[in-house]
């Protein structure tokens, strides 16, 4: 059984790689939630809460990537 935080990070990374979008799609996350085992491993967490956690991780990861890109750009 994976930790919920692992599922959150995996979902955020997969969504970013698949779509390149910064706003999480509700159908995509619902499918991930059901098909990837989050529902089975963590039945105490609902989809709405999981959506919020993944959106937060997605936003954080994008900001980090943008900051890193700006730093690398300024060093050239």
C-alpha positions in Angstrom: 0.0 0.0 0.0 1.4 3.4 -1.0 1.2 6.5 1.1 -1.3 9.1 0.1 1.5 11.6 -0.4 3.1 9.2 -3.0 -0.2 9.0 -4.9 -0.4 12.8 -4.8 3.1 13.3 -6.2 2.6 10.6 -8.9 -0.7 12.1 -10.0 0.8 15.7 -10.2 3.8 14.5 -12.2 1.8 12.3 -14.6 -0.8 15.0 -15.2 1.9 17.6 -15.9 3.7 15.2 -18.3 0.6 14.2 -20.1 -1.1 17.6 -20.5 1.4 20.4 -19.7 -1.5 22.2 -18.1 -1.4 23.9 -14.7 -5.1 23.5 -13.9 -6.1 19.9 -12.9 -8.9 18.4 -15.0 -11.6 16.8 -12.8 -12.2 13.9 -15.2 -8.6 13.1 -15.4 -8.1 13.1 -11.6 -11.3 11.0 -11.0 -10.0 8.4 -13.4 -6.6 8.4 -11.7 -8.2 8.2 -8.3 -10.2 5.1 -9.2 -7.9 3.3 -11.6 -4.6 3.8 -9.8 -5.7 2.4 -6.5 -6.1 5.5 -4.4 -9.7 4.6 -3.6 -8.7 1.1 -2.6 -5.7 2.1 -0.5 -7.2 5.2 1.2 -11.0 4.9 1.3 -11.1 7.4 4.2 -10.0 10.2 1.7 -12.6 11.5 -0.8 -12.0 12.6 -4.3 -12.5 16.3 -3.6 -9.8 16.3 -1.0 -7.5 14.3 -3.2 -8.1 16.8 -6.0 -7.1 19.6 -3.8 -3.9 17.9 -2.7 -2.9 17.1 -6.3 -3.7 20.6 -7.5 -1.5 22.0 -4.7 1.4 19.7 -5.6 1.0 20.5 -9.3 1.1 24.2 -8.7 4.1 23.8 -6.4 6.0 21.7 -8.9 5.3 24.1 -11.8 6.5 27.0 -9.7 9.7 25.2 -8.8 10.3 24.3 -12.5 9.7 27.9 -13.6 12.1 29.2 -10.9 14.8 26.8 -11.9 14.4 27.7 -15.5 14.7 31.4 -14.7 17.8 30.7 -12.6 19.4 28.8 -15.4 18.4 31.5 -17.9 20.0 34.2 -15.8 23.3 32.3 -15.5 23.8 32.3 -19.3 
